């Protein structure tokens, strides 16, 4: 059945420009021998009914419509590569490469050649695919709590034949989606004016870096400081932003950050929560690590005191593997419209292991591409006691891992 895109989805799609692609990149590091594409395709085919947007494509331009892709084949979205050099370089290339608009807005790559007999599954998705209610991330349904043999047939699927209606049909022949959306917004009383204000069409090169920690080390610092783990995470990222400003020769300043938080929705969504925008000014110029942490804890206390806040323990108990969906919904908060330089998406994951078929997932790195006036983003995800900080920025990040690790070490010493 054809479905006109919502205004929020249209705002997100308009941000994805050929010169500045915008999508998410989930990187799963997996133990053991790589899954053959045929087996991976079978697993995806068996679970795809739970994420139906992943076999729908866009038709029209401007305010478009979602419609079943009658030519959809899982195999067309999968490929395998052997890592030629650094994984970070390949990730940066993928963030700079647009998703193909003629097909559903996702693809997956099995990458072999990683150290320690591991391999990676890279999944690119557009944030407009997921709203956390009716539409979740494919990875939300793909991972299991126990090793699971991939067997059995793929259920038959019959695409709907209905043609698009409503807004999508009005813009079928428009060649500039962004301009069409601006005109449509004006005709709707300017509803989208704020959301479109910061859309950029200028080319931008992204750079990535990541670092992992034992979650217990961060929890120990939070307990000594009498604050939340979230506060310590934001403080560590603040140090990463501070070091990046110094590395790039920028004047030290306190940037506004979008830090989405999960709030209660009475169980109405597939995630068990809603994601609400929160904006704080990161205390980059504050002198010491402990003072930075204290400032962040004060800034976040008002939301923590709210009885609507969903705690990490509740969030990780959501059915399925929720972090990829929550990350997508968090990134979509950019349409809230307030100018900000930094995005921090902290999404706690399950405390136990997760499995892709019979292969154990060692880590998930959630790279959030920059968009609008963002120049620095960090996706934070924990799985089975390990936590990943995945950064994307508009200039190189040679010392991000060291700066974030040093901040944790300094906090540990100052609070002992």
Secondary structure, DSSP 8 states (H G I E B T S, - for coil): --EE--HHHHHHHHT-BTTB---EEEEEEEESS---HHHHHHHHHHHGGGGGGGGEEEESSSS-EEEE-TT--GGGGEEEEE--S-HHHHHHHHHTS---TTS-SEEEEEEEEETTTEEEEEEEE-GGG--SSS---HHHHH-BSS-----S-------------THHHHTTT-S-HHHHHHHHHHHTTSTTHHHHTT---S----EEEEEEEEHHHHHHHHHHHTS-HHHHHHHHHHHHHHHHHHHTT------EEE--EEE--TT-STTSSEEE--EEE--TT-SSHHHHHHHHHHHHHHHHHSTTB--HHHHTTSSS--HHHHHHHHHGGGGG----SEEEEEE---SS-EEETTEEEEEEEEEE---TT--EEEEEEEETTEEEEEEEESS--TTHHHHHHHHHHHHHHHT-
